Amino acid sequence: MSSENAKAVAKEVITRVRNGKKINFQEIQQNHGYSKSSAVAMKGTRNDTYKEAVKPLSDGLAKEIEKIKLEMSLRDISDEKYKDLADVLDKLVKNYQLVTGGATERQGISITFDDSFNK
């Protein structure tokens, strides 16, 4: 049963990525039968069924990322189209990271200030 749930999660993630929609993994997992605690633990995306289902998309994204990186290396940085390529690359990398379970942002970094030296 969980394999079917994982396939359904993968299908919705793939559809949202292709349509450029926001991905909320916890919501998607709960929509497909995972409990809240399982969704928080990302159980619907950390299994072989999910990984196998998203592999064609993640492989395609990886190929596109490499093509754009090559094209960017051949461009003049001052050319305005370089910015367009950089924007597309950023989006593709984030989608790839989302689909494959990688981090898309750095969390947990906090800056605190010790005000004791001002006293």
Secondary structure, 3 states (H helix, E strand, C coil): CHHHHHHHHHHHHHHHHHHCCCCCHHHHHHHCCCCHHHHHCCCCCCCHHHHHHHHHHHHHHHHHHHHHHHHHHHCCCCCHHHHHHHHHHHHHHHHHHHHHCCCCCCCCCCCCCCHHHHC
